[in-house]
Amino acid sequence: MPRKGTDFLKRLIFFASKYSERTNLNFGKKMTPLLKYFGVFVVSTGSVLYLCEKPRPLLASEEHKRKKIVVLGSGWAAVNFLRNLKPDLYDIEIVSPRNYFLMTPLLPSVTVGTLEARSLVEPIRKIYSKWHKTGVQFHEAKCMDVDIEKQQIKCRDISGITSSNPEFTLNYDLLVVAVGARNNTFNTPGVEQHCHFLKSIKDVRQIRNSIVDCFETAAMKGQSESDIKRLLHFVVVGGGPTGVEFAAELRDFVKEDLNRQYPGLAEHARITLVHSRDHILNNYDEQISEYTEKHFKTDYIDCVTDSRVTEVNEQSLVIMNKKTKEKRVATYGACVWATGIAPSPLTKEIAKKLPGQTNRNGLITDEYLRVKNSNGTIYAVGDCSVVEQEKIVENVEEWFQKADRDADGTLTMEEFTGIMEEAKRKYPQVSSYFSTAWQKSLKKAFNEVDKDGNKRLSMSEFREILKKVDSKLRSYPATAQVASQQGHYLGDLFTNLHSQEQNQDFKTLGLGPFKYRHLGSFAYVGDDKAVLKVPMFGSLSGWWVMWLWRASYLNECVGWRTRFLVAFDWIKTKVSGRDTSRI
């Protein structure tokens, strides 16, 4: 209750109680009419003051205290940042060329009609309004340039309908770059002109129409056998999770739906998956890779590994074996390029303006996600960023002295094990280098560098081990899981920093750095089967893993609307099949 109304009501009650004492009245006996009227007056007056009084408006000095955050992007990192940032601490402006959040891991399912495109999107205004009732503005525009010295960005409306002045500028105190990345073509000739990508709603709609168009054209009267084989040959370049899941979804589409609607044609359909490594899903365990390759060989899909596409033409492409350098030409009806990511033009422009930004994959950030050499005003999260991780070998002397408990200048096996146990909590590459058989792998590494066999490690031998450990230092994968965790972390960080100076040392404030926690990796492999790699349980595969895959993505949906629509689409597809209309 506002203070003025409360104080006035307290005074009236005080006088009423004094009046009651003087007249020897209490609330258990019959009250006089005068006291009744006085009580009504007390309650009515206090209520009116309470309802009419409005909060005091903020003073100009108080408004000035709120820093302004500009967020570039509306993807996983940006949405999770907004979700975890405490409301009413900052003024926030969001700039993105699309006014919705997209559930990107499920895009392969949209290419064949297992899911509908509308089921994967949620309006960005609806999302942030759930957590931030005021203080947030959204601009459907594209950031064209960043003036780092002036702390200002230049934006342009690139939608179909624009005003007479489509360009505008925004000032910022803190800039969060979450613009994602674009497809990496590796400068392969013809990719941009003749291949499909898997990054947006527009991409998946084009792929869906191309697949059906290939079947419709092949079904026309008078088509030669060579044309039919070409039209029904689908090439997928890239054997990572995206490429594998698209190939699996396409296989289901051909086997379960097109086989019935185009009798006699589906038997000519072939899917070729080209991958540059020796196994598809090479970031998973070898057991999962072998399971997936074996599963694919039985159903339409041919895995071509240790090969890369060197040229793409309108109806054919060139595949080169990396070992033998032998080249062959393959014709195709549709080609999907899913080989990885490259930085966007905006990311490159920002990197050019900052010294020390030499990584070709994205903006280099420190462990707190601050862009290197940006004076603490720019943060980068998601696929556009590369977190600079600390090498353990840089502090070899410190770790050696800490491990050498008896101060004899050497390390025993027991001392080496103890310091590695401590180091793995700070350096993720320690856990990556030494396998799940922890003690066995430590002993093996110890014996490999103990050249003289004295069962002790010198400083140089210890350094040699740490160099090998640092060789496992890798950038975080460009996945929705990493982007979500970075956005979550940055939202919490900004909540804790709102009253602090931006250049203050974060370590002195007791703020911890970002640490990625890998929860597991899924991949759908077709025929209602999926594979899963979990840190604690290892590799899993089978039909029941598919239900875990679906439950995991339902949990990741940003709202109940998308959860319901995705679940309904899965049920609808199972009951009535996929739609083959080319709209």
BELSUL-V462534 format. One line per field, one symbol per residue. psi: psi as a letter, one per 40 degrees, with the letter a starting at -180 (. if undefined). A space follows every 50 residues. Layout:
# BELSUL-V462534
psi = ???
This chain:
# BELSUL-V462534
psi = hiddddddddddddddddddddefiieeihiidddddddddddddddddd ddhiihihiddddddhihhhhhifaddddddddehhifdihhhhhiehfi hhgdeedddddeediideeeihhdddddeddhdiehihhgihhdihhdde giihihheidhiaegeiiihiidhhhhfeaiiiheffhhedddeiiigei ddddddddddddddddddeihehidddddddehhhhhhfadddddddddd dddddddddddgheddeehihhhhieieiifeeiiddddddddddddege hhhhifiiheihadeiihhhhddeehiihhiidihhhfeaiiiidddddd ddehiegeheeahhiaeeehhhfefeehihiaeeihhhihhdddfddddd dddgdefeeihidddddddddddeddhddddddhadgdddddddddddeg defefihidddddddddddeeehiiiigidddddddddddddddddedei ideihdddefhiihhhhheihihheiffiiihhhddeahiiadddddddd dddddeieiddddddddddddddddeaihehg.
